[in-house]
Amino acid sequence: MSKTMRHKAILDLLDDGPVESQEALQLRLERKGIEVGQATLSRDIRDLKLVKGPDGYRRATQASVADGVLPSVMQLAHQFVLEVRQAQNMLVVKTTVGSAQPVAAALDASHWPEVVGTIAGDDTVLVIAEDNKKASSLARRIREQG
């Protein structure tokens, strides 16, 4: 199983609410047919920037939103961006379900010069750049964040 698929499975489990411990997360993954060692799971937790609160592990964005802090593009791209496709001066950014709006908000808040504006659906962000060259540069920048 690829790292991306494993990360998606972990995030899907967390969509149902916090998971109390690494051991519990490991057991839930095993029930889904995903065998993962403790060291790999620890790296996944770090890579996904999960936070551990009183109820267990959860997505960092949930904690950040509760604190009123918008996560960086880097954090969100790493966690939620699945694909970036260029169409002339626009980018179509595919995200995990329900993640497009936070990604778009982070892109808008980043004040990156390539970003003219964004429109977000549920799992897709349309990013408009000034021209094709800037769109290409922006696509590369987003991919590097993830």
Phi, psi and omega in degrees: 000136181286158179300318180298317179293320179296316178300318179297319179297319179296314180295323177298318178297321182287341175297335179277357180126172181299152176247126193299330184203169175298320180298318179295321178295318178298318178296317180296321177295319178299322178296335177270006179084018182249108178273125180217136179281165183297319181295318179294318179297320177299317177296319179299316179299317178293313181300320181279354180056042177288150178245150178250118178249191181299332181267353181123196181285142177208169178295142179298328183295327178296317179292319182294318179296319179298326179275356181077019181249130179275127178296158180286162175302320181302312181298313183291319179298317181298319184278321196238341184281126180259326186201146175231121180236135180264140173226090185058243183268014181238154174240139171253114183253112178272134180235174171294157183302131178085003185253354185297317184294317175297323178296315179298317180298320179292320177297317178297318183285344183291335183059031175294134184297336181287338186272114174276320179181171181223155171226129184241140170255221180271316181229018181218136175242131172262119180249126181255128177250167183294320181207177183299318182297317180290326177295319179296316178298318180294319178301315179299317181298316179294317180299322181293331179291325184274000000 
